[in-house]
Amino acid sequence: MRIPEVPLMNKESSHKTGVLNTLTLSGLSLFWAIVLGYASPWWWLLAVPLLLGGYGNEIEPRKNTQLRM
């Protein structure tokens, strides 16, 4: 017995995350830990790439483009 094919299961992921994803929230948490004195200022070397990497990490849906030959 086969499982029926559901159209939603065959599609690629097309959701778009906002700017507050896991990398950004980790960077913000580390940022406040440094500002409040809970972490050493050396952690800025990790906080900046986390914030920048998380901000530009949104998932864009693919366009329906077909190659014509």
Distance bins in CASP14 RR format, pairs under 12 A and 6 or more apart:
PFRMAT RR
TARGET T0000
AUTHOR 0000-0000-0000
RMODE 2
METHOD distances of the structure
MODEL  1
3 9 0 0 0 0 1 0 0 0 0 0 0
4 10 0 0 0 0 0 1 0 0 0 0 0
5 11 0 0 0 0 0 1 0 0 0 0 0
8 14 0 0 0 0 0 1 0 0 0 0 0
11 61 0 0 0 0 1 0 0 0 0 0 0
11 62 0 0 0 0 0 1 0 0 0 0 0
11 64 0 0 0 0 0 1 0 0 0 0 0
12 59 0 0 0 0 0 1 0 0 0 0 0
12 60 0 0 0 0 0 1 0 0 0 0 0
12 61 0 0 0 0 1 0 0 0 0 0 0
12 62 1 0 0 1 0 0 0 0 0 0 0
12 63 0 0 0 0 0 1 0 0 0 0 0
12 64 0 0 0 0 0 1 0 0 0 0 0
13 59 1 0 0 1 0 0 0 0 0 0 0
13 60 0 0 0 0 0 1 0 0 0 0 0
13 61 0 0 0 0 1 0 0 0 0 0 0
13 62 0 0 0 0 1 0 0 0 0 0 0
14 59 0 0 0 0 1 0 0 0 0 0 0
14 60 0 0 0 0 1 0 0 0 0 0 0
14 61 1 1 0 0 0 0 0 0 0 0 0
14 62 1 0 0 1 0 0 0 0 0 0 0
14 63 0 0 0 0 0 1 0 0 0 0 0
14 64 0 0 0 0 0 1 0 0 0 0 0
15 21 0 0 0 0 0 1 0 0 0 0 0
15 58 0 0 0 0 1 0 0 0 0 0 0
15 59 1 0 0 1 0 0 0 0 0 0 0
15 60 0 0 0 0 0 1 0 0 0 0 0
15 61 1 0 0 1 0 0 0 0 0 0 0
16 56 0 0 0 0 0 1 0 0 0 0 0
16 57 0 0 0 0 0 1 0 0 0 0 0
16 58 1 0 1 0 0 0 0 0 0 0 0
16 59 1 0 1 0 0 0 0 0 0 0 0
16 60 1 0 0 1 0 0 0 0 0 0 0
16 61 1 0 0 1 0 0 0 0 0 0 0
16 62 0 0 0 0 0 1 0 0 0 0 0
17 23 0 0 0 0 0 1 0 0 0 0 0
17 24 0 0 0 0 1 0 0 0 0 0 0
17 25 0 0 0 0 0 1 0 0 0 0 0
17 54 0 0 0 0 1 0 0 0 0 0 0
17 55 0 0 0 0 0 1 0 0 0 0 0
17 56 0 0 0 0 1 0 0 0 0 0 0
17 57 1 0 0 1 0 0 0 0 0 0 0
17 58 1 0 1 0 0 0 0 0 0 0 0
17 59 1 0 1 0 0 0 0 0 0 0 0
17 60 0 0 0 0 0 1 0 0 0 0 0
17 61 0 0 0 0 0 1 0 0 0 0 0
18 24 0 0 0 0 1 0 0 0 0 0 0
18 25 0 0 0 0 0 1 0 0 0 0 0
18 54 0 0 0 0 1 0 0 0 0 0 0
18 55 0 0 0 0 1 0 0 0 0 0 0
18 56 0 0 0 0 1 0 0 0 0 0 0
18 57 0 0 0 0 1 0 0 0 0 0 0
18 58 1 0 1 0 0 0 0 0 0 0 0
18 59 0 0 0 0 1 0 0 0 0 0 0
18 60 0 0 0 0 0 1 0 0 0 0 0
19 25 0 0 0 0 0 1 0 0 0 0 0
19 28 0 0 0 0 0 1 0 0 0 0 0
19 51 0 0 0 0 0 1 0 0 0 0 0
19 52 0 0 0 0 0 1 0 0 0 0 0
19 53 0 0 0 0 0 1 0 0 0 0 0
19 54 1 0 0 1 0 0 0 0 0 0 0
19 55 1 0 1 0 0 0 0 0 0 0 0
19 56 1 0 0 1 0 0 0 0 0 0 0
19 57 0 0 0 0 1 0 0 0 0 0 0
19 58 1 0 0 1 0 0 0 0 0 0 0
20 26 0 0 0 0 0 1 0 0 0 0 0
20 27 0 0 0 0 0 1 0 0 0 0 0
20 28 0 0 0 0 1 0 0 0 0 0 0
20 29 0 0 0 0 0 1 0 0 0 0 0
20 51 0 0 0 0 0 1 0 0 0 0 0
20 54 0 0 0 0 1 0 0 0 0 0 0
20 55 0 0 0 0 1 0 0 0 0 0 0
20 56 0 0 0 0 0 1 0 0 0 0 0
20 57 0 0 0 0 0 1 0 0 0 0 0
20 58 0 0 0 0 0 1 0 0 0 0 0
21 27 0 0 0 0 0 1 0 0 0 0 0
21 28 0 0 0 0 0 1 0 0 0 0 0
21 50 0 0 0 0 0 1 0 0 0 0 0
21 51 0 0 0 0 0 1 0 0 0 0 0
21 53 0 0 0 0 1 0 0 0 0 0 0
21 54 1 0 1 0 0 0 0 0 0 0 0
21 55 0 0 0 0 1 0 0 0 0 0 0
21 56 0 0 0 0 1 0 0 0 0 0 0
21 57 1 0 1 0 0 0 0 0 0 0 0
21 58 1 0 0 1 0 0 0 0 0 0 0
21 59 0 0 0 0 1 0 0 0 0 0 0
22 28 0 0 0 0 0 1 0 0 0 0 0
22 29 0 0 0 0 0 1 0 0 0 0 0
22 50 0 0 0 0 1 0 0 0 0 0 0
22 53 0 0 0 0 0 1 0 0 0 0 0
22 54 1 0 0 1 0 0 0 0 0 0 0
22 57 0 0 0 0 1 0 0 0 0 0 0
23 29 0 0 0 0 0 1 0 0 0 0 0
23 30 0 0 0 0 0 1 0 0 0 0 0
23 46 0 0 0 0 0 1 0 0 0 0 0
23 47 0 0 0 0 0 1 0 0 0 0 0
23 48 0 0 0 0 0 1 0 0 0 0 0
23 49 0 0 0 0 1 0 0 0 0 0 0
23 50 1 0 1 0 0 0 0 0 0 0 0
23 51 1 0 0 1 0 0 0 0 0 0 0
23 52 0 0 0 0 1 0 0 0 0 0 0
23 53 1 0 1 0 0 0 0 0 0 0 0
23 54 1 1 0 0 0 0 0 0 0 0 0
23 55 0 0 0 0 1 0 0 0 0 0 0
23 56 0 0 0 0 1 0 0 0 0 0 0
23 57 1 0 0 1 0 0 0 0 0 0 0
23 58 0 0 0 0 0 1 0 0 0 0 0
24 30 0 0 0 0 0 1 0 0 0 0 0
24 31 0 0 0 0 0 1 0 0 0 0 0
24 47 0 0 0 0 0 1 0 0 0 0 0
24 49 0 0 0 0 0 1 0 0 0 0 0
24 50 1 0 0 1 0 0 0 0 0 0 0
24 51 1 0 0 1 0 0 0 0 0 0 0
24 52 0 0 0 0 1 0 0 0 0 0 0
24 53 1 0 0 1 0 0 0 0 0 0 0
24 54 1 0 1 0 0 0 0 0 0 0 0
24 55 1 0 1 0 0 0 0 0 0 0 0
24 56 0 0 0 0 1 0 0 0 0 0 0
24 57 1 0 0 1 0 0 0 0 0 0 0
24 58 0 0 0 0 0 1 0 0 0 0 0
25 31 0 0 0 0 0 1 0 0 0 0 0
25 32 0 0 0 0 0 1 0 0 0 0 0
25 47 0 0 0 0 0 1 0 0 0 0 0
25 50 0 0 0 0 1 0 0 0 0 0 0
25 51 0 0 0 0 1 0 0 0 0 0 0
25 54 0 0 0 0 1 0 0 0 0 0 0
25 55 0 0 0 0 0 1 0 0 0 0 0
25 57 0 0 0 0 0 1 0 0 0 0 0
26 32 0 0 0 0 0 1 0 0 0 0 0
26 33 0 0 0 0 0 1 0 0 0 0 0
26 43 0 0 0 0 0 1 0 0 0 0 0
26 46 0 0 0 0 1 0 0 0 0 0 0
26 47 0 0 0 0 1 0 0 0 0 0 0
26 48 0 0 0 0 0 1 0 0 0 0 0
26 49 0 0 0 0 0 1 0 0 0 0 0
26 50 1 0 1 0 0 0 0 0 0 0 0
26 51 0 0 0 0 1 0 0 0 0 0 0
26 53 0 0 0 0 0 1 0 0 0 0 0
26 54 0 0 0 0 1 0 0 0 0 0 0
26 57 0 0 0 0 0 1 0 0 0 0 0
27 33 0 0 0 0 1 0 0 0 0 0 0
27 34 0 0 0 0 1 0 0 0 0 0 0
27 35 0 0 0 0 0 1 0 0 0 0 0
27 39 0 0 0 0 0 1 0 0 0 0 0
27 43 0 0 0 0 1 0 0 0 0 0 0
27 44 0 0 0 0 0 1 0 0 0 0 0
27 45 0 0 0 0 0 1 0 0 0 0 0
27 46 1 0 0 1 0 0 0 0 0 0 0
27 47 1 0 1 0 0 0 0 0 0 0 0
27 48 0 0 0 0 1 0 0 0 0 0 0
27 49 0 0 0 0 1 0 0 0 0 0 0
27 50 1 1 0 0 0 0 0 0 0 0 0
27 51 1 0 1 0 0 0 0 0 0 0 0
27 52 0 0 0 0 1 0 0 0 0 0 0
27 53 0 0 0 0 1 0 0 0 0 0 0
27 54 0 0 0 0 1 0 0 0 0 0 0
27 55 0 0 0 0 1 0 0 0 0 0 0
28 34 0 0 0 0 0 1 0 0 0 0 0
28 35 0 0 0 0 0 1 0 0 0 0 0
28 47 0 0 0 0 1 0 0 0 0 0 0
28 48 0 0 0 0 0 1 0 0 0 0 0
28 50 0 0 0 0 1 0 0 0 0 0 0
28 51 1 0 0 1 0 0 0 0 0 0 0
28 54 0 0 0 0 0 1 0 0 0 0 0
28 55 0 0 0 0 0 1 0 0 0 0 0
29 35 0 0 0 0 0 1 0 0 0 0 0
29 36 0 0 0 0 0 1 0 0 0 0 0
29 38 0 0 0 0 0 1 0 0 0 0 0
29 39 0 0 0 0 1 0 0 0 0 0 0
29 43 0 0 0 0 0 1 0 0 0 0 0
29 46 0 0 0 0 0 1 0 0 0 0 0
29 47 0 0 0 0 1 0 0 0 0 0 0
29 50 0 0 0 0 1 0 0 0 0 0 0
29 51 0 0 0 0 0 1 0 0 0 0 0
30 36 0 0 0 0 0 1 0 0 0 0 0
30 37 0 0 0 0 0 1 0 0 0 0 0
30 38 0 0 0 0 1 0 0 0 0 0 0
30 39 1 0 0 1 0 0 0 0 0 0 0
30 40 0 0 0 0 0 1 0 0 0 0 0
30 41 0 0 0 0 0 1 0 0 0 0 0
30 42 0 0 0 0 0 1 0 0 0 0 0
30 43 1 0 1 0 0 0 0 0 0 0 0
30 44 0 0 0 0 1 0 0 0 0 0 0
30 45 0 0 0 0 0 1 0 0 0 0 0
30 46 1 0 0 1 0 0 0 0 0 0 0
30 47 1 0 1 0 0 0 0 0 0 0 0
30 48 0 0 0 0 1 0 0 0 0 0 0
30 49 0 0 0 0 0 1 0 0 0 0 0
30 50 1 0 0 1 0 0 0 0 0 0 0
30 51 0 0 0 0 1 0 0 0 0 0 0
31 37 0 0 0 0 0 1 0 0 0 0 0
31 38 0 0 0 0 0 1 0 0 0 0 0
31 39 0 0 0 0 1 0 0 0 0 0 0
31 41 0 0 0 0 0 1 0 0 0 0 0
31 43 0 0 0 0 1 0 0 0 0 0 0
31 44 0 0 0 0 1 0 0 0 0 0 0
31 46 0 0 0 0 0 1 0 0 0 0 0
31 47 1 0 1 0 0 0 0 0 0 0 0
31 48 0 0 0 0 1 0 0 0 0 0 0
31 50 0 0 0 0 1 0 0 0 0 0 0
31 51 1 0 0 1 0 0 0 0 0 0 0
31 52 0 0 0 0 0 1 0 0 0 0 0
32 38 0 0 0 0 1 0 0 0 0 0 0
32 39 0 0 0 0 1 0 0 0 0 0 0
32 43 0 0 0 0 0 1 0 0 0 0 0
32 47 0 0 0 0 1 0 0 0 0 0 0
32 51 0 0 0 0 0 1 0 0 0 0 0
33 39 1 0 1 0 0 0 0 0 0 0 0
33 40 0 0 0 0 1 0 0 0 0 0 0
33 41 0 0 0 0 0 1 0 0 0 0 0
33 42 0 0 0 0 0 1 0 0 0 0 0
33 43 1 0 0 1 0 0 0 0 0 0 0
33 44 0 0 0 0 0 1 0 0 0 0 0
33 46 0 0 0 0 0 1 0 0 0 0 0
33 47 0 0 0 0 1 0 0 0 0 0 0
33 50 0 0 0 0 0 1 0 0 0 0 0
34 40 1 0 0 1 0 0 0 0 0 0 0
34 41 1 0 0 1 0 0 0 0 0 0 0
34 42 0 0 0 0 1 0 0 0 0 0 0
34 43 1 0 1 0 0 0 0 0 0 0 0
34 44 1 0 0 1 0 0 0 0 0 0 0
34 45 0 0 0 0 0 1 0 0 0 0 0
34 46 0 0 0 0 1 0 0 0 0 0 0
34 47 1 0 0 1 0 0 0 0 0 0 0
34 48 0 0 0 0 0 1 0 0 0 0 0
34 50 0 0 0 0 0 1 0 0 0 0 0
34 51 0 0 0 0 0 1 0 0 0 0 0
35 41 0 0 0 0 1 0 0 0 0 0 0
35 43 0 0 0 0 0 1 0 0 0 0 0
35 44 0 0 0 0 0 1 0 0 0 0 0
35 47 0 0 0 0 1 0 0 0 0 0 0
37 43 0 0 0 0 0 1 0 0 0 0 0
39 45 0 0 0 0 0 1 0 0 0 0 0
39 46 0 0 0 0 1 0 0 0 0 0 0
39 47 0 0 0 0 1 0 0 0 0 0 0
40 46 0 0 0 0 0 1 0 0 0 0 0
40 47 0 0 0 0 0 1 0 0 0 0 0
41 47 0 0 0 0 1 0 0 0 0 0 0
41 48 0 0 0 0 0 1 0 0 0 0 0
42 48 0 0 0 0 0 1 0 0 0 0 0
43 49 0 0 0 0 0 1 0 0 0 0 0
43 50 0 0 0 0 1 0 0 0 0 0 0
44 50 0 0 0 0 0 1 0 0 0 0 0
44 51 0 0 0 0 0 1 0 0 0 0 0
46 52 0 0 0 0 0 1 0 0 0 0 0
46 53 0 0 0 0 0 1 0 0 0 0 0
47 53 0 0 0 0 0 1 0 0 0 0 0
47 54 0 0 0 0 0 1 0 0 0 0 0
48 54 0 0 0 0 0 1 0 0 0 0 0
48 55 0 0 0 0 0 1 0 0 0 0 0
49 55 0 0 0 0 0 1 0 0 0 0 0
49 56 0 0 0 0 0 1 0 0 0 0 0
49 57 0 0 0 0 0 1 0 0 0 0 0
50 56 0 0 0 0 0 1 0 0 0 0 0
50 57 0 0 0 0 0 1 0 0 0 0 0
51 57 0 0 0 0 0 1 0 0 0 0 0
END
